[in-house]
């Protein structure tokens, strides 16, 4: 856990006691701060008390008297669609709203920081960059929006490197320009209600570059218009920008063409870096962008290019991101539960030819209208959750579908149809294009449920084969 010597004898309020908030409350308390911790949820309060965190109701301006800063869980609104009353009261009293990441930046000022954001791919890129650094024996730790909360990381001190996945919510609550490296992968519509629309969402992502310190480097994917615009704007400020693209060569940047990773900054003129077709855990164009960004980031952190390339090819992958669970009787079962919007799902649909698609949950703005170009690869859609009826209307007359309500029934039906049709390359794909909160606590819980169901399906299939052989 990170120690925070600068908070001693000061009073901090902590609103929201999930993973990051609970860790922040404990770190502040252990560092000698007076902590007023609160969560509106009874379950979270009970968990905090069980962890030894004393609770203090936070409800109005009076409850913030004497507070140095309000440490907010990123999931709690402080502006749109409506500010939480405590956040609004803090603003009225000119009390800073900060995140646990802000406290980490202040506490470990001698370390290097790499921040990764983007609508899609940030978890894979974060984990991939961390893998590259580990393979290069760098002293590092990884967390933030992925893995451990920021204040639950190791104390690295001078020369260490923190690799942090950052959501737009977290970036809004960072105020210290401490990043040596900022990575923006892409921007497509998401979380628009929390940012007051697309302009607000873009501004939140762009803000990460304001948190670069002197001589910091910006790695920016330039395959979408908002990110291209940001890259041009950032370059005009004098910050060194390394553009990343999946397409044609780009001057001074890193690109992937036909699965081949290239670095246009090579001093010897030889741009080839690695054959990403050999990176089995990084299928598809979207993962090529992730690999290019992670490579560019690693080079900005002075990692040897050969070691970086080798690490990319050995990367084992992340759970819930096109995670192959099993091959059963000629059918692949893929867990892509992290695909919580249509854009993320499009990346998975583009990777397979005969898809038995499990989709649905709690729909986001825009639904699945944008997935029309991939309809030809979908053999049948198996719809679950609250979005099932809306998705059915979108797919009606275009893609065969059936509504199943819940995941177990949808998986059984998808497996049976895939086995009966006996198509080469058949893939049962959970890529919901939805949030999970209608039926699951989070996308991890949804993916874990899918994995367990597939593993049970595999056992039943093997059992049936054994029984048939003995008949």
Secondary structure, DSSP 8 states (H G I E B T S, - for coil): ----GGGTT-EEEEE--SHHHHHHHHHHHHTT-EEEEE-SSHHHHHHHHHTT--B----SGGGGTT-SEEEE-TTS-SSTTT--HHHHHHHHTT-EEE-HHHHHHHHTTTSEEEEEE-SSSHHHHHHHHHHHHHHTT--EEEEESSSS-GGGS----TT-EEEEE--HHHHTT-----EEEEEE----S-SHHHHTSHHHHHHHHHGGGGGEEEEEEEEEE-SSHHHHHHHHHHHHTT-EEEEEEESS--TTSEEEETTEEEETT-TTS--EEEEGGG-TTS-HHHHHHHHHHHHHHHHHTT--HHHHHHHHHH----TTSSEEEEEETTEEEEE-TT--SHHHHHHHHTT-SEEEEEEESB--TTTTGGGGGGGGGEEEEEEESTTHHHHHHHHTTTS-EEEEESHHHHHHHHHHHHHHHT-TTEEEEE--SSBSTTTSSSHHHHHHHHHHHHHHHHHHHHHHHHHHHT-
